[in-house]
Structure formats: structure tokens, C-alpha cells
């Protein structure tokens, strides 16, 4: 009898502990973030962390949480490699039990994550991986609230070439999913416009671009589109200046953006960074709407500086999108969340998010934010394109 009582008490205690742990685990709604916190693009992880902090201030503070609970973010480091991205994403789903995942910055990583999202029927909202193939796979569970290669080329780069009258364009592209994809789109667009161009390929992390620069110099371009992500583009800019190509003979437009904003940029390029151009989603003097202004003011107040790397706002936006979808779904059920995401009409810092719903190409579950082309002028950022929002004149 005594032994039976001990067993009974143990069972009751065990059930109580399990109940407590279950209740404790349910106190928050977990959302995953994937992105590089280590590796060549570790600066993106820092920008993501800043954006996450600001988003949680809004979601858990101003908005009162999600479905009556606080949102908790679990950040998994991808290191910028597809293998680490795939395993980290799967861990978020199976071990950390996140209900939605957002983020990503490398196209190769995002492409490795798409089949996992499909396998587990898990909503994934891409923030900053640009390859068209990510959404062209037409996955029910994958969305992108950020730039794609086609949008960047068609809406920005080709218009910039046309409106400023560039005649000869050289393209240097890293041999990755993003680099080769955006290179092909730029080539096709320039050909259709009748602009003369040439192309060379390179390694993303190469520190020696003299061979490529010799080929480019022989072509005598007036603009170079540099599709290199990471420190490799710093070396390219510095060596283009050293060889006399940039800026005396041609301008360089860095086609990703953040590497031109990283703290190491001026350390690596020195005075050669002057007059370099780059893509960005934000600028201190360009507010697309009140949400853009609100983000900038909150960032400045929290961190004591102006926002620099626009990926801080990219991750901020997708977390707000996830929170909005969860509320409208009224549930963490993945199918209901996907249905809610497809009905999204939310204003964020870059505009009103609405995802494409027609299957067939990259526009399915894609929302393209407006982009800016910015030029460094005496270490000041000057928006030179689009024309209707420019803050200064292009210098050559």
C-alpha cells in the first residue's frame, strides 16, 4: 500500500511538473530568424540583431504581443553557408518549435531552406536573399518581403543607366546563385536597351581582382556594375582605384549595398571609396512614409546613431509582417498563417506589403520594396536615383 501511494504521488508530481513546463513553454510565441552572425557577412547579423530589438519593442510593447503572448525570437546563425543554413533552419522547426521563420541574407542559403519549409509545411518569410529562383519555385510556404534580382535590375539599375546616359557598361559578378542570376538579368536588359557591355566572373572572397580589372579596362567602360557580396567588393574597389579605372574613367555601382555600409568599408578602401555607388533601402533624408520615419527615430533613440545598414529595417519589417499574419490567422497553425500572409496588406517602412498570388514565376509570394541608388561623396551618402527622391547630383 505504501509503495502504491509513493507511485501515485510520483505520478501526480510528474504530471504537475510536466504541466508547469508545458504552461511555461507556452508563455511565448517563438519566431525563428536565420542569418549570418559569423563569417564574411557577420555585419549583417549585427544589423539583424538591431532590427530584432526594435521590432520586439513594437510587437511586445506598443502592440501588446501576439495572440495574448509575448513574441520570442530564436536567432540561428547560418554562417552564410547553405549546409549550416539548412541544418539551422531545421533545428528551429523541430527543436525550438518556432511557428514562423524570417530573415536570410544569402540566396544560396535561402535556396537550401526552401525544400525544408516545404517538407515541414513551415512558413518562411525571406528578408534579403535576392535570387529569383527562391520564389520562382512557387512554394506555398515561402514568401519574400524584400528585393529580388528581377526587381532590382528592372526597377533600378537599367533606369539608372538609361537616365544618366551611360554608354558602355562592364559587369563583374561573383559565381554564386545571386551573382550569376543578377548578371544574366543585367546582360539581357542592357542588350535590349542597345547598351554595349562586357562581363567577367570572379570569386566572392577573392582578394586579387587585377586580372578582371585588366579585361574591364581594355573595354573602356563608363560604368562598372559590381555584383560581389562581402569584403571581396572592397578589394575590387580599392584595386580599381589603384589601377586608375575608378573614378577617373568609370564609376562603380556596388550591386548589393551592405558591404558599402559596413564599418570595414573605409578601412579597406581608404579614399578610394569616394564616388562609389551602391544600392540601399533607406536613407536618413528619404522617408517613404510615416513608418519609415518612425523606424529611423526609434533606431536613433535606442542606439544613439543614424541607421546605417538597411538590413536592420529589412528584418524589422518581416517580423512585423509575421506578427500581423499570426494575429489575423488567430492561430499558430501553419496553413492558417500562410492563408493570412497571402492576404497581407500592411504598411512598413518601404511601403504597403502585398504578396503576388499568381503562380508561374518569381512574382508568386513576392513583394518588391522600392530601392535607392546612393553615392559616397566625401563620406556623405547622397541619393542620386530614383530622380524623384534624389538628395543631390551624381558626381563623376
C-alpha positions in Angstrom: 0.0 0.0 0.0 2.8 2.4 0.9 4.6 1.6 -2.4 1.4 2.3 -4.3 1.0 5.6 -2.5 4.6 6.6 -3.4 4.0 5.7 -7.1 0.7 7.6 -7.1 2.4 10.7 -5.5 5.2 10.4 -8.1 2.8 10.3 -10.9 0.9 13.4 -9.6 4.1 15.3 -9.1 5.3 14.3 -12.6 2.1 15.5 -14.1 2.3 18.8 -12.2 5.9 19.3 -13.4 5.0 18.4 -17.0 2.0 20.8 -16.8 4.2 23.6 -15.4 6.8 23.1 -18.1 4.2 23.0 -20.8 2.5 26.1 -19.5 5.9 27.9 -19.2 6.8 26.9 -22.7 3.5 28.3 -24.0 4.1 31.7 -22.4 5.7 33.0 -25.6 5.2 32.5 -29.3 8.5 31.7 -30.8 9.6 33.0 -34.2 12.8 31.9 -35.8 15.4 34.1 -37.5 18.0 32.8 -40.0 21.0 34.8 -41.0 24.8 35.1 -40.7 26.2 36.1 -37.3 29.7 34.7 -38.2 31.6 34.5 -41.5 32.3 37.2 -44.1 28.9 38.7 -43.7 28.7 38.8 -39.9 27.9 42.5 -40.0 24.5 41.5 -41.4 23.9 39.6 -38.2 24.6 42.7 -36.2 22.1 44.7 -38.3 19.6 41.9 -37.9 20.1 42.0 -34.1 19.4 45.7 -34.0 16.3 45.3 -36.2 15.0 42.4 -34.0 15.4 44.5 -30.8 13.4 47.4 -32.3 10.7 45.0 -33.7 10.2 43.3 -30.3 9.9 46.7 -28.7 6.9 47.4 -31.1 5.4 44.0 -31.1 5.6 43.2 -27.4 5.3 46.8 -26.2 3.3 49.0 -28.4 1.2 46.2 -29.9 0.8 44.2 -26.8 2.2 40.9 -28.1 0.8 38.3 -30.4 -2.3 36.2 -29.6 -2.1 37.4 -25.9 1.5 36.3 -25.6 5.0 37.9 -26.0 6.9 37.1 -29.1 10.2 35.4 -28.6 12.9 35.4 -31.3 15.3 32.5 -31.7 18.2 33.5 -34.0 20.1 30.7 -35.7 23.5 31.5 -37.3 23.8 30.3 -40.9 27.4 31.5 -41.3 26.5 32.3 -44.9 26.8 28.6 -45.9 23.9 26.5 -47.4 24.7 23.5 -45.2 24.7 25.4 -42.0 21.6 27.3 -43.1 19.7 24.1 -43.8 20.6 22.4 -40.5 19.9 25.6 -38.5 16.6 26.1 -40.1 15.5 22.5 -39.5 16.6 22.9 -35.8 14.4 26.0 -35.4 11.4 24.0 -36.6 12.0 20.6 -34.9 13.8 21.5 -31.7 13.0 25.2 -31.0 9.4 24.8 -32.1 9.2 28.1 -33.8 5.9 28.8 -35.6 7.3 31.1 -38.4 10.8 31.8 -39.6 12.0 35.0 -41.1 15.3 36.5 -42.3 18.1 35.2 -44.5 20.7 37.3 -46.4 22.3 34.8 -48.8 20.5 33.4 -51.8 22.3 30.0 -51.7 21.2 29.7 -48.0 17.6 30.6 -48.8 17.5 28.1 -51.7 18.7 25.4 -49.2 15.9 26.3 -46.9 13.0 26.2 -49.4 12.7 22.4 -49.5 12.8 22.2 -45.7 9.9 24.8 -45.5 8.0 22.5 -47.9 8.8 19.3 -46.0 7.7 20.6 -42.7 4.9 22.9 -44.1 6.5 25.8 -42.2 6.0 29.5 -43.2 9.3 31.2 -44.2 9.5 35.0 -44.9 12.7 35.9 -46.7 14.0 39.4 -46.0 17.2 39.9 -48.0 18.1 37.0 -50.3 17.6 38.2 -53.9 17.8 35.2 -56.3 14.6 35.0 -58.4 14.6 31.2 -58.0 13.7 31.5 -54.3 10.1 32.4 -55.1 10.1 31.1 -58.6 9.9 27.6 -57.0 6.3 28.7 -56.2 6.3 27.1 -52.7 3.1 27.6 -50.7 5.2 28.2 -47.6 7.8 30.6 -48.8 7.4 34.4 -49.1 9.8 37.2 -49.8 9.2 40.8 -48.5 12.4 42.1 -49.9 14.3 42.7 -53.1 14.7 40.2 -55.9 17.1 40.3 -58.8 14.5 41.0 -61.4 13.0 43.9 -59.4 16.4 45.4 -58.7 17.6 45.2 -62.3 14.3 46.3 -63.9 13.2 49.0 -61.4 16.6 50.5 -60.6 19.8 49.5 -62.5 18.5 49.7 -66.0 16.7 53.0 -65.3 19.9 54.4 -63.8 21.9 53.5 -66.8 19.3 55.0 -69.2 18.6 58.2 -67.3 22.2 59.1 -66.7 23.2 58.2 -70.3 25.9 55.6 -69.6 27.2 54.1 -72.9 29.5 51.3 -72.1 28.9 49.0 -69.0 31.2 46.4 -67.6 29.7 43.7 -65.3 31.8 41.8 -62.7 29.9 39.1 -60.9 30.6 36.5 -58.2 29.9 32.9 -59.3 27.1 32.3 -56.8 23.3 32.0 -57.2 22.8 35.7 -56.6 25.8 36.9 -58.6 25.1 34.7 -61.7 21.4 35.4 -61.6 21.6 39.2 -61.4 24.4 39.2 -64.0 22.2 37.4 -66.6 19.3 39.8 -66.0 21.6 42.8 -66.3 23.1 41.4 -69.6 19.6 40.8 -71.0 18.4 44.3 -70.0 21.4 46.1 -71.4 21.2 44.2 -74.6 17.5 45.1 -75.1 18.4 48.8 -74.4 21.2 48.7 -77.0 23.9 49.5 -74.4 27.3 47.9 -75.1 28.6 45.7 -72.3 31.0 43.0 -71.3 31.1 40.6 -68.4 33.7 38.9 -66.2 33.2 36.4 -63.3 35.1 36.2 -60.0 35.2 34.5 -56.6 33.2 36.2 -53.8 36.1 36.3 -51.4 38.9 36.9 -53.8 41.5 39.5 -52.7 43.0 39.8 -56.1 41.0 41.3 -59.0 43.8 42.6 -61.2 43.1 40.0 -64.0 39.4 41.0 -64.1 40.3 44.7 -64.0 42.7 44.4 -66.9 39.9 42.9 -69.0 37.5 45.6 -67.9 40.0 48.4 -68.6 40.5 47.2 -72.1 36.8 47.5 -72.7 36.9 51.2 -71.6 33.5 51.3 -69.8 32.0 54.4 -68.2 30.2 52.3 -65.6 31.0 49.1 -63.8 28.2 47.0 -62.1 29.9 45.1 -59.3 27.8 42.1 -58.2 30.2 41.0 -55.4 29.0 40.5 -51.9 31.3 40.8 -48.9 34.8 42.0 -48.4 35.7 40.9 -52.0 34.0 44.1 -53.4 36.1 46.2 -51.1 39.3 44.8 -52.7 37.8 45.3 -56.1 37.1 49.0 -55.5 40.5 49.6 -54.0 42.3 47.9 -56.8 40.1 49.6 -59.5 41.2 52.9 -58.0 44.9 51.8 -57.8 44.9 50.9 -61.5 43.3 54.2 -62.5 40.0 52.9 -63.7 37.8 54.3 -60.9 36.7 57.0 -60.7 38.8 58.7 -63.4 37.4 56.6 -66.3 34.4 54.8 -64.9 32.1 54.8 -61.9 31.5 51.7 -59.8 28.0 50.7 -58.7 28.1 48.0 -56.0 25.0 45.9 -56.6 24.3 44.5 -53.1 24.5 47.5 -50.8 25.5 46.5 -47.2 29.2 45.9 -47.9 29.5 49.6 -48.8 28.0 50.4 -45.4 30.0 48.0 -43.2 32.4 49.6 -40.7 35.3 47.9 -42.5 34.5 49.6 -45.8 36.6 52.8 -45.3 39.3 50.8 -43.5 39.6 48.5 -46.6 39.2 51.0 -49.4 40.5 54.3 -47.9 39.9 57.4 -50.1 39.1 55.1 -53.0 35.6 54.8 -51.6 34.8 58.4 -52.7 32.2 58.5 -55.6 31.4 54.8 -55.3 27.7 54.0 -55.8 25.6 51.3 -54.0 22.0 50.1 -53.6 20.1 50.8 -50.4 16.6 50.5 -49.0 16.8 53.6 -46.8 18.5 57.0 -46.3 18.3 59.5 -43.4 16.7 62.1 -45.7 14.3 59.9 -47.6 11.2 58.8 -45.7 8.8 56.8 -47.9 6.1 57.1 -45.3 5.5 57.6 -41.5 6.6 54.1 -40.8 10.0 54.8 -42.3 10.3 57.9 -40.1 9.1 56.0 -37.1 11.8 53.3 -37.6 14.6 55.9 -38.0 13.6 57.8 -34.9 13.3 54.7 -32.8 16.6 53.4 -34.1 18.4 56.7 -33.3 16.9 56.8 -29.8 17.8 53.2 -29.0 21.3 53.1 -30.5 22.4 56.7 -30.4 23.2 56.8 -34.1 21.5 57.0 -37.5 20.6 53.6 -39.0 23.3 52.6 -41.5 22.9 49.1 -42.7 19.4 48.9 -44.2 19.1 45.2 -43.3 18.2 46.3 -39.8 15.0 47.6 -41.2 14.6 44.6 -43.5 14.4 42.2 -40.6 12.3 44.7 -38.6 9.7 44.7 -41.4 9.5 40.9 -41.8 9.0 40.4 -38.1 6.1 42.9 -38.1 4.7 41.1 -41.1 4.9 37.8 -39.2 3.2 39.2 -36.1 0.5 40.8 -38.3 -0.2 37.4 -40.0 -0.3 35.5 -36.7 -2.9 37.9 -35.3 -5.1 37.8 -38.4 -4.8 34.0 -38.5 -5.9 33.9 -34.9 -3.7 30.8 -34.6 -0.2 29.4 -35.0 -1.4 26.7 -37.4 0.9 26.9 -40.4 -1.9 26.6 -43.0 -3.9 29.4 -41.4 -0.7 31.6 -41.1 0.0 31.0 -44.8 -3.6 32.0 -45.7 -3.2 35.2 -43.6 0.2 36.0 -45.3 -1.4 35.8 -48.7 -4.0 38.4 -47.6 -1.3 40.7 -46.1 -1.8 44.5 -46.7 0.5 46.0 -44.1 2.3 49.3 -44.3 6.0 49.0 -43.4 8.9 51.5 -43.8 9.2 50.8 -47.6 5.5 50.8 -48.5 2.5 48.6 -48.3 3.3 44.9 -48.4 1.1 42.7 -50.7 2.4 39.4 -52.0 1.9 38.2 -55.5 -0.6 35.3 -55.7 -0.4 34.1 -59.3 1.9 31.1 -59.7 4.2 30.8 -62.7 7.4 32.8 -61.9 9.3 34.7 -59.2 6.4 37.1 -58.5 4.5 34.4 -56.6 4.6 35.3 -52.9 7.0 38.2 -53.8 6.8 41.9 -52.7 9.4 44.2 -54.1 10.2 47.3 -52.0 11.5 50.5 -53.6 15.3 50.8 -53.7 17.7 53.7 -53.8 21.0 54.2 -55.5 23.3 56.1 -53.2 26.7 57.7 -53.9 29.5 58.3 -51.4 30.5 62.0 -51.7 33.2 63.0 -49.2 32.0 60.2 -46.9 28.4 61.5 -47.1 25.6 59.4 -48.5 23.8 61.2 -51.4 20.8 59.6 -53.1 21.1 60.0 -56.8 18.4 57.7 -58.0 15.4 57.5 -58.5 15.3 61.1 -59.7 12.1 62.0 -57.8 13.7 61.3 -54.4 17.4 62.2 -55.0 19.1 64.4 -52.4 21.9 65.6 -54.6 23.6 65.3 -58.0 25.6 62.4 -59.4 29.3 63.2 -59.4 31.7 61.7 -61.9 
